[in-house]
Amino acid sequence: MTPSPIPGKISNVAAKSKTSPAEQVVERHGALVVDLCETVLWDQSHAQQAYHWISKQLRKSKEAFEVHERSWVLQIACSRIQEIDARHKIQLTPSEQIELDSASNPVSRRERFRYYFHRLTTEQRILLTLRERHKVPYSEIGAALGIPIDSLKILRQQALRTIEDWIWEGK
């Protein structure tokens, strides 16, 4: 049994070697899944819930995926993250939105990047996290999200342009 993470921070999951193929999959991709959950989901408890469910699903698997293992892991992770985000979508209140948009200084708007990032769609946040932070190829992201590669490239450009507009133009 894998040790439980320290409450409030799922990044502190201790790695413990196991021999089962399913446990090895969790160990190999756990850090990526943890970061994806923490980055895309607003609330730490939702990220923790998502990670535990995903790792449980991976451990239940009797199949060993060698060629497309990371794509398979990402597909399970992205699906669960999208479900949780849809159920617990955090919306800024109108006053928070006005405060965020009324900051006249682009530097102060850059400091609020997390708020702008979470205004993007779940798919855009997943895409940017996997592509920009983890350098995951479009083919694997496309397989995980069920989106064609060319559409992913357009979605990425739209997300980056949207964030740029929000930061520099204060919209």
Rosetta constraint file for C-alpha pairs under 8 A:
AtomPair CA 2 CA 14 HARMONIC 7.79 0.50
AtomPair CA 2 CA 15 HARMONIC 7.80 0.50
AtomPair CA 2 CA 16 HARMONIC 6.94 0.50
AtomPair CA 3 CA 13 HARMONIC 7.07 0.50
AtomPair CA 3 CA 14 HARMONIC 6.56 0.50
AtomPair CA 4 CA 13 HARMONIC 6.68 0.50
AtomPair CA 5 CA 9 HARMONIC 6.89 0.50
AtomPair CA 5 CA 10 HARMONIC 5.43 0.50
AtomPair CA 5 CA 11 HARMONIC 7.48 0.50
AtomPair CA 5 CA 12 HARMONIC 5.63 0.50
AtomPair CA 5 CA 13 HARMONIC 4.64 0.50
AtomPair CA 5 CA 14 HARMONIC 7.19 0.50
AtomPair CA 6 CA 10 HARMONIC 6.69 0.50
AtomPair CA 6 CA 12 HARMONIC 6.25 0.50
AtomPair CA 6 CA 13 HARMONIC 7.31 0.50
AtomPair CA 8 CA 44 HARMONIC 6.87 0.50
AtomPair CA 8 CA 45 HARMONIC 7.21 0.50
AtomPair CA 9 CA 44 HARMONIC 7.43 0.50
AtomPair CA 9 CA 48 HARMONIC 7.82 0.50
AtomPair CA 10 CA 34 HARMONIC 6.91 0.50
AtomPair CA 10 CA 47 HARMONIC 7.94 0.50
AtomPair CA 10 CA 48 HARMONIC 5.90 0.50
AtomPair CA 11 CA 31 HARMONIC 7.44 0.50
AtomPair CA 11 CA 34 HARMONIC 6.37 0.50
AtomPair CA 11 CA 35 HARMONIC 7.62 0.50
AtomPair CA 15 CA 27 HARMONIC 6.64 0.50
AtomPair CA 16 CA 27 HARMONIC 7.95 0.50
AtomPair CA 17 CA 24 HARMONIC 7.57 0.50
AtomPair CA 17 CA 27 HARMONIC 7.81 0.50
AtomPair CA 18 CA 23 HARMONIC 6.04 0.50
AtomPair CA 18 CA 24 HARMONIC 6.62 0.50
AtomPair CA 19 CA 23 HARMONIC 7.01 0.50
AtomPair CA 19 CA 24 HARMONIC 6.90 0.50
AtomPair CA 20 CA 24 HARMONIC 6.34 0.50
AtomPair CA 21 CA 25 HARMONIC 6.33 0.50
AtomPair CA 21 CA 64 HARMONIC 6.19 0.50
AtomPair CA 22 CA 26 HARMONIC 6.55 0.50
AtomPair CA 22 CA 58 HARMONIC 6.15 0.50
AtomPair CA 22 CA 59 HARMONIC 4.86 0.50
AtomPair CA 22 CA 60 HARMONIC 7.24 0.50
AtomPair CA 22 CA 61 HARMONIC 6.22 0.50
AtomPair CA 22 CA 62 HARMONIC 7.01 0.50
AtomPair CA 22 CA 63 HARMONIC 7.65 0.50
AtomPair CA 22 CA 64 HARMONIC 6.88 0.50
AtomPair CA 23 CA 27 HARMONIC 6.27 0.50
AtomPair CA 23 CA 58 HARMONIC 7.72 0.50
AtomPair CA 23 CA 59 HARMONIC 5.77 0.50
AtomPair CA 24 CA 28 HARMONIC 6.04 0.50
AtomPair CA 25 CA 29 HARMONIC 6.16 0.50
AtomPair CA 25 CA 30 HARMONIC 7.90 0.50
AtomPair CA 25 CA 58 HARMONIC 7.35 0.50
AtomPair CA 25 CA 69 HARMONIC 7.81 0.50
AtomPair CA 26 CA 30 HARMONIC 5.15 0.50
AtomPair CA 26 CA 55 HARMONIC 6.17 0.50
AtomPair CA 26 CA 58 HARMONIC 6.62 0.50
AtomPair CA 26 CA 59 HARMONIC 7.16 0.50
AtomPair CA 27 CA 31 HARMONIC 7.88 0.50
AtomPair CA 29 CA 33 HARMONIC 6.29 0.50
AtomPair CA 29 CA 70 HARMONIC 7.18 0.50
AtomPair CA 29 CA 73 HARMONIC 7.52 0.50
AtomPair CA 30 CA 34 HARMONIC 6.02 0.50
AtomPair CA 30 CA 55 HARMONIC 7.74 0.50
AtomPair CA 31 CA 35 HARMONIC 6.15 0.50
AtomPair CA 32 CA 36 HARMONIC 6.11 0.50
AtomPair CA 32 CA 134 HARMONIC 7.80 0.50
AtomPair CA 33 CA 37 HARMONIC 6.13 0.50
AtomPair CA 33 CA 51 HARMONIC 6.86 0.50
AtomPair CA 33 CA 74 HARMONIC 7.56 0.50
AtomPair CA 33 CA 77 HARMONIC 6.73 0.50
AtomPair CA 34 CA 38 HARMONIC 6.13 0.50
AtomPair CA 34 CA 47 HARMONIC 7.71 0.50
AtomPair CA 34 CA 51 HARMONIC 6.15 0.50
AtomPair CA 35 CA 39 HARMONIC 5.89 0.50
AtomPair CA 36 CA 40 HARMONIC 5.93 0.50
AtomPair CA 36 CA 126 HARMONIC 7.09 0.50
AtomPair CA 36 CA 129 HARMONIC 6.72 0.50
AtomPair CA 36 CA 130 HARMONIC 7.45 0.50
AtomPair CA 37 CA 41 HARMONIC 5.73 0.50
AtomPair CA 37 CA 47 HARMONIC 4.83 0.50
AtomPair CA 37 CA 48 HARMONIC 7.52 0.50
AtomPair CA 37 CA 50 HARMONIC 6.66 0.50
AtomPair CA 37 CA 51 HARMONIC 6.56 0.50
AtomPair CA 37 CA 81 HARMONIC 6.71 0.50
AtomPair CA 38 CA 42 HARMONIC 7.33 0.50
AtomPair CA 38 CA 43 HARMONIC 7.85 0.50
AtomPair CA 38 CA 44 HARMONIC 6.53 0.50
AtomPair CA 38 CA 47 HARMONIC 5.24 0.50
AtomPair CA 38 CA 48 HARMONIC 7.82 0.50
AtomPair CA 39 CA 125 HARMONIC 7.99 0.50
AtomPair CA 39 CA 129 HARMONIC 7.21 0.50
AtomPair CA 40 CA 81 HARMONIC 7.67 0.50
AtomPair CA 40 CA 118 HARMONIC 7.50 0.50
AtomPair CA 40 CA 122 HARMONIC 7.00 0.50
AtomPair CA 40 CA 125 HARMONIC 5.76 0.50
AtomPair CA 40 CA 126 HARMONIC 6.20 0.50
AtomPair CA 40 CA 129 HARMONIC 7.63 0.50
AtomPair CA 41 CA 46 HARMONIC 6.67 0.50
AtomPair CA 41 CA 47 HARMONIC 5.78 0.50
AtomPair CA 41 CA 81 HARMONIC 7.22 0.50
AtomPair CA 41 CA 85 HARMONIC 6.38 0.50
AtomPair CA 42 CA 46 HARMONIC 7.63 0.50
AtomPair CA 42 CA 47 HARMONIC 7.72 0.50
AtomPair CA 42 CA 90 HARMONIC 6.99 0.50
AtomPair CA 42 CA 118 HARMONIC 7.19 0.50
AtomPair CA 43 CA 47 HARMONIC 6.36 0.50
AtomPair CA 44 CA 48 HARMONIC 6.14 0.50
AtomPair CA 45 CA 49 HARMONIC 6.08 0.50
AtomPair CA 46 CA 50 HARMONIC 6.07 0.50
AtomPair CA 46 CA 84 HARMONIC 7.10 0.50
AtomPair CA 47 CA 51 HARMONIC 6.14 0.50
AtomPair CA 48 CA 52 HARMONIC 6.21 0.50
AtomPair CA 49 CA 53 HARMONIC 6.25 0.50
AtomPair CA 50 CA 54 HARMONIC 6.07 0.50
AtomPair CA 50 CA 77 HARMONIC 7.84 0.50
AtomPair CA 50 CA 80 HARMONIC 6.46 0.50
AtomPair CA 50 CA 81 HARMONIC 6.31 0.50
AtomPair CA 50 CA 84 HARMONIC 7.26 0.50
AtomPair CA 51 CA 55 HARMONIC 6.04 0.50
AtomPair CA 51 CA 77 HARMONIC 7.91 0.50
AtomPair CA 52 CA 56 HARMONIC 6.04 0.50
AtomPair CA 53 CA 57 HARMONIC 6.20 0.50
AtomPair CA 53 CA 80 HARMONIC 7.99 0.50
AtomPair CA 54 CA 58 HARMONIC 6.21 0.50
AtomPair CA 54 CA 76 HARMONIC 6.68 0.50
AtomPair CA 54 CA 77 HARMONIC 5.89 0.50
AtomPair CA 54 CA 80 HARMONIC 7.16 0.50
AtomPair CA 55 CA 59 HARMONIC 6.11 0.50
AtomPair CA 56 CA 60 HARMONIC 6.25 0.50
AtomPair CA 57 CA 61 HARMONIC 6.67 0.50
AtomPair CA 58 CA 73 HARMONIC 7.41 0.50
AtomPair CA 64 CA 69 HARMONIC 7.90 0.50
AtomPair CA 65 CA 69 HARMONIC 4.71 0.50
AtomPair CA 65 CA 72 HARMONIC 7.69 0.50
AtomPair CA 68 CA 72 HARMONIC 6.26 0.50
AtomPair CA 69 CA 73 HARMONIC 6.27 0.50
AtomPair CA 70 CA 74 HARMONIC 6.00 0.50
AtomPair CA 70 CA 140 HARMONIC 7.66 0.50
AtomPair CA 71 CA 75 HARMONIC 6.03 0.50
AtomPair CA 71 CA 140 HARMONIC 5.16 0.50
AtomPair CA 71 CA 141 HARMONIC 7.29 0.50
AtomPair CA 71 CA 143 HARMONIC 6.38 0.50
AtomPair CA 71 CA 144 HARMONIC 5.90 0.50
AtomPair CA 72 CA 76 HARMONIC 6.46 0.50
AtomPair CA 72 CA 144 HARMONIC 7.05 0.50
AtomPair CA 73 CA 77 HARMONIC 6.17 0.50
AtomPair CA 74 CA 78 HARMONIC 5.78 0.50
AtomPair CA 74 CA 140 HARMONIC 7.95 0.50
AtomPair CA 74 CA 141 HARMONIC 7.62 0.50
AtomPair CA 74 CA 144 HARMONIC 5.35 0.50
AtomPair CA 75 CA 79 HARMONIC 6.08 0.50
AtomPair CA 75 CA 143 HARMONIC 6.90 0.50
AtomPair CA 75 CA 144 HARMONIC 3.81 0.50
AtomPair CA 75 CA 145 HARMONIC 6.50 0.50
AtomPair CA 76 CA 80 HARMONIC 6.36 0.50
AtomPair CA 76 CA 144 HARMONIC 7.55 0.50
AtomPair CA 77 CA 81 HARMONIC 6.09 0.50
AtomPair CA 78 CA 82 HARMONIC 6.02 0.50
AtomPair CA 78 CA 126 HARMONIC 7.41 0.50
AtomPair CA 78 CA 144 HARMONIC 6.50 0.50
AtomPair CA 78 CA 145 HARMONIC 6.66 0.50
AtomPair CA 79 CA 83 HARMONIC 6.34 0.50
AtomPair CA 79 CA 144 HARMONIC 7.97 0.50
AtomPair CA 79 CA 145 HARMONIC 7.58 0.50
AtomPair CA 80 CA 84 HARMONIC 6.24 0.50
AtomPair CA 81 CA 85 HARMONIC 5.96 0.50
AtomPair CA 82 CA 86 HARMONIC 6.03 0.50
AtomPair CA 82 CA 122 HARMONIC 6.38 0.50
AtomPair CA 82 CA 123 HARMONIC 7.77 0.50
AtomPair CA 83 CA 87 HARMONIC 6.37 0.50
AtomPair CA 84 CA 88 HARMONIC 6.02 0.50
AtomPair CA 84 CA 89 HARMONIC 7.95 0.50
AtomPair CA 85 CA 89 HARMONIC 5.13 0.50
AtomPair CA 85 CA 122 HARMONIC 7.14 0.50
AtomPair CA 92 CA 96 HARMONIC 5.73 0.50
AtomPair CA 92 CA 97 HARMONIC 5.88 0.50
AtomPair CA 93 CA 97 HARMONIC 6.15 0.50
AtomPair CA 94 CA 98 HARMONIC 6.16 0.50
AtomPair CA 95 CA 99 HARMONIC 6.10 0.50
AtomPair CA 96 CA 100 HARMONIC 6.02 0.50
AtomPair CA 97 CA 101 HARMONIC 6.08 0.50
AtomPair CA 98 CA 102 HARMONIC 5.79 0.50
AtomPair CA 99 CA 103 HARMONIC 6.58 0.50
AtomPair CA 100 CA 109 HARMONIC 7.24 0.50
AtomPair CA 100 CA 112 HARMONIC 7.76 0.50
AtomPair CA 100 CA 170 HARMONIC 7.89 0.50
AtomPair CA 101 CA 166 HARMONIC 7.68 0.50
AtomPair CA 101 CA 170 HARMONIC 5.03 0.50
AtomPair CA 101 CA 171 HARMONIC 5.66 0.50
AtomPair CA 102 CA 170 HARMONIC 6.68 0.50
AtomPair CA 103 CA 108 HARMONIC 6.70 0.50
AtomPair CA 103 CA 109 HARMONIC 6.31 0.50
AtomPair CA 103 CA 170 HARMONIC 6.91 0.50
AtomPair CA 104 CA 108 HARMONIC 7.89 0.50
AtomPair CA 104 CA 109 HARMONIC 7.89 0.50
AtomPair CA 104 CA 170 HARMONIC 7.06 0.50
AtomPair CA 105 CA 109 HARMONIC 6.53 0.50
AtomPair CA 106 CA 110 HARMONIC 6.11 0.50
AtomPair CA 106 CA 167 HARMONIC 5.98 0.50
AtomPair CA 106 CA 168 HARMONIC 5.45 0.50
AtomPair CA 106 CA 169 HARMONIC 7.79 0.50
AtomPair CA 106 CA 170 HARMONIC 7.60 0.50
AtomPair CA 107 CA 111 HARMONIC 6.43 0.50
AtomPair CA 108 CA 112 HARMONIC 6.72 0.50
AtomPair CA 109 CA 113 HARMONIC 6.80 0.50
AtomPair CA 109 CA 167 HARMONIC 5.33 0.50
AtomPair CA 109 CA 168 HARMONIC 7.65 0.50
AtomPair CA 109 CA 170 HARMONIC 7.41 0.50
AtomPair CA 110 CA 167 HARMONIC 5.91 0.50
AtomPair CA 112 CA 116 HARMONIC 6.76 0.50
AtomPair CA 113 CA 117 HARMONIC 5.96 0.50
AtomPair CA 113 CA 167 HARMONIC 7.76 0.50
AtomPair CA 114 CA 118 HARMONIC 6.21 0.50
AtomPair CA 115 CA 119 HARMONIC 6.54 0.50
AtomPair CA 116 CA 120 HARMONIC 7.15 0.50
AtomPair CA 116 CA 163 HARMONIC 6.44 0.50
AtomPair CA 116 CA 166 HARMONIC 7.09 0.50
AtomPair CA 116 CA 167 HARMONIC 7.86 0.50
AtomPair CA 117 CA 125 HARMONIC 6.96 0.50
AtomPair CA 117 CA 163 HARMONIC 7.01 0.50
AtomPair CA 118 CA 125 HARMONIC 7.33 0.50
AtomPair CA 120 CA 124 HARMONIC 6.05 0.50
AtomPair CA 120 CA 125 HARMONIC 6.31 0.50
AtomPair CA 120 CA 159 HARMONIC 6.96 0.50
AtomPair CA 121 CA 125 HARMONIC 6.32 0.50
AtomPair CA 122 CA 126 HARMONIC 6.15 0.50
AtomPair CA 123 CA 127 HARMONIC 5.98 0.50
AtomPair CA 123 CA 145 HARMONIC 7.48 0.50
AtomPair CA 124 CA 128 HARMONIC 6.07 0.50
AtomPair CA 124 CA 155 HARMONIC 6.73 0.50
AtomPair CA 124 CA 156 HARMONIC 6.70 0.50
AtomPair CA 124 CA 159 HARMONIC 6.16 0.50
AtomPair CA 125 CA 129 HARMONIC 6.04 0.50
AtomPair CA 126 CA 130 HARMONIC 6.07 0.50
AtomPair CA 127 CA 131 HARMONIC 5.85 0.50
AtomPair CA 127 CA 141 HARMONIC 6.89 0.50
AtomPair CA 127 CA 152 HARMONIC 7.65 0.50
AtomPair CA 127 CA 156 HARMONIC 6.86 0.50
AtomPair CA 128 CA 132 HARMONIC 5.35 0.50
AtomPair CA 128 CA 133 HARMONIC 7.28 0.50
AtomPair CA 128 CA 156 HARMONIC 6.70 0.50
AtomPair CA 129 CA 133 HARMONIC 5.25 0.50
AtomPair CA 129 CA 134 HARMONIC 6.76 0.50
AtomPair CA 130 CA 134 HARMONIC 4.99 0.50
AtomPair CA 130 CA 135 HARMONIC 6.20 0.50
AtomPair CA 130 CA 136 HARMONIC 5.49 0.50
AtomPair CA 130 CA 141 HARMONIC 7.28 0.50
AtomPair CA 131 CA 135 HARMONIC 4.58 0.50
AtomPair CA 131 CA 136 HARMONIC 5.06 0.50
AtomPair CA 131 CA 137 HARMONIC 6.80 0.50
AtomPair CA 131 CA 138 HARMONIC 7.33 0.50
AtomPair CA 131 CA 141 HARMONIC 7.87 0.50
AtomPair CA 132 CA 136 HARMONIC 7.99 0.50
AtomPair CA 136 CA 140 HARMONIC 6.71 0.50
AtomPair CA 136 CA 141 HARMONIC 6.84 0.50
AtomPair CA 137 CA 141 HARMONIC 6.52 0.50
AtomPair CA 138 CA 142 HARMONIC 5.81 0.50
AtomPair CA 138 CA 149 HARMONIC 5.87 0.50
AtomPair CA 138 CA 152 HARMONIC 7.16 0.50
AtomPair CA 138 CA 153 HARMONIC 7.90 0.50
AtomPair CA 139 CA 143 HARMONIC 6.21 0.50
AtomPair CA 139 CA 149 HARMONIC 6.27 0.50
AtomPair CA 140 CA 144 HARMONIC 6.14 0.50
AtomPair CA 141 CA 145 HARMONIC 6.09 0.50
AtomPair CA 141 CA 147 HARMONIC 7.97 0.50
AtomPair CA 142 CA 146 HARMONIC 5.38 0.50
AtomPair CA 142 CA 147 HARMONIC 4.76 0.50
AtomPair CA 142 CA 148 HARMONIC 5.62 0.50
AtomPair CA 142 CA 149 HARMONIC 5.73 0.50
AtomPair CA 142 CA 152 HARMONIC 6.90 0.50
AtomPair CA 143 CA 147 HARMONIC 6.91 0.50
AtomPair CA 147 CA 151 HARMONIC 6.53 0.50
AtomPair CA 147 CA 152 HARMONIC 6.44 0.50
AtomPair CA 148 CA 152 HARMONIC 6.30 0.50
AtomPair CA 149 CA 153 HARMONIC 6.37 0.50
AtomPair CA 150 CA 154 HARMONIC 6.48 0.50
AtomPair CA 151 CA 155 HARMONIC 6.03 0.50
AtomPair CA 152 CA 156 HARMONIC 6.01 0.50
AtomPair CA 153 CA 157 HARMONIC 6.31 0.50
AtomPair CA 154 CA 158 HARMONIC 6.16 0.50
AtomPair CA 155 CA 159 HARMONIC 6.12 0.50
AtomPair CA 156 CA 160 HARMONIC 6.18 0.50
AtomPair CA 157 CA 161 HARMONIC 6.01 0.50
AtomPair CA 158 CA 162 HARMONIC 5.97 0.50
AtomPair CA 159 CA 163 HARMONIC 6.25 0.50
AtomPair CA 160 CA 164 HARMONIC 6.10 0.50
AtomPair CA 161 CA 165 HARMONIC 6.08 0.50
AtomPair CA 162 CA 166 HARMONIC 6.22 0.50
AtomPair CA 163 CA 167 HARMONIC 6.13 0.50
AtomPair CA 164 CA 168 HARMONIC 5.95 0.50
AtomPair CA 164 CA 169 HARMONIC 7.84 0.50
AtomPair CA 165 CA 169 HARMONIC 5.21 0.50
AtomPair CA 165 CA 170 HARMONIC 6.89 0.50
AtomPair CA 165 CA 171 HARMONIC 6.63 0.50
AtomPair CA 166 CA 170 HARMONIC 4.79 0.50
AtomPair CA 166 CA 171 HARMONIC 4.74 0.50
AtomPair CA 167 CA 171 HARMONIC 7.59 0.50
